[in-house]
Amino acid sequence: MNTKKKKVVVIGGGFAGVQCVRNLDENLFDVWLIDKLNHHQFQPLFYQVATSQIEPSSISFPLRNVFRNKKNVHVRMAEVLEIDPAQKMIITDIGDFTFDYLIIAIGCKTNFFGNMNIEQNVFTLKTTYDAINIRNHILQTFEDIISAKKDEKQALLNLVIVGAGPTGVELAGAFAEIKQHVLPKDYRELIFLLLKSCLLRAVPTR
Ligand SMILES: Cc1cc2nc3c(=O)[nH]c(=O)nc-3n(C[C@H](O)[C@H](O)[C@H](O)COP(=O)(O)OP(=O)(O)OC[C@H]3O[C@@H](n4cnc5c(N)ncnc54)[C@H](O)[C@@H]3O)c2cc1C
């Protein structure tokens, strides 16, 4: 290793982190890419995983594989817990890493706009694991509907999507597609006309 190289720690292997690491000159920098997940996620297609249209592996790319040919890049799967700027060090759940330069590319969290009721009761869609959770929940719900009592059925046949931005609209559209073309073939016992989807969008209050 060239000791004159500066050490760059990049936290986050999402779009920003991966693009940044790709562009760091390997003659000048040794790079440590730290992410709590071991794979890059292609978030725009989470909705297709959530509705069983594609497999999780189609949108998850192991970071070690992405940087296999970059000898100056070291990937570590770790959650960053704290940053100590004075010591030029990050503290993670697998140990500490020092740096000359630190790049923080940790993305964002779901915004519930202070609505605790929603926060406590919904599935979020920010990771591949979230998408798999939604997919499993939908499929489990259809299994439950088959054996549910008549008066319990309708509640299980309501799908509510909170947030009518691009993700909410895409999810609702994909769900409409599987309702029409896929689910009736797999769950022949169910009457899919009874399935209601509801897309909620906030409007300004007076
Ligand atoms: C469902 C969905 C659909 C989207 N669709 C589109 C679209 O169609 N078009 C579009 O342009 N954009 C879309 N976006 C937005 C786009 O995905 C984000 O703008 C983009 O991913 C942001 O990139 P980022 O690198 O800043 O963060 P991210 O891609 O979120 O990456 C952050 C990384 O940091 C890691 N991380 C976070 N905290 C820590 C920690 N403490 N320690 C270690 N690692 C950590 C995470 O594991 C993650 O890998 C969508 C987003 C979502 C959620």
Boltz pocket constraint, residues with backbone or C-beta under 6 A from the ligand:
constraints:
  - pocket:
      binder: B
      contacts: [[A, 11], [A, 12], [A, 13], [A, 14], [A, 15], [A, 16], [A, 17], [A, 34], [A, 35], [A, 36], [A, 37], [A, 39], [A, 40], [A, 41], [A, 43], [A, 44], [A, 45], [A, 46], [A, 47], [A, 78], [A, 79], [A, 80], [A, 81], [A, 105], [A, 106], [A, 107], [A, 108], [A, 125], [A, 126], [A, 166], [A, 167]]
      max_distance: 6.0
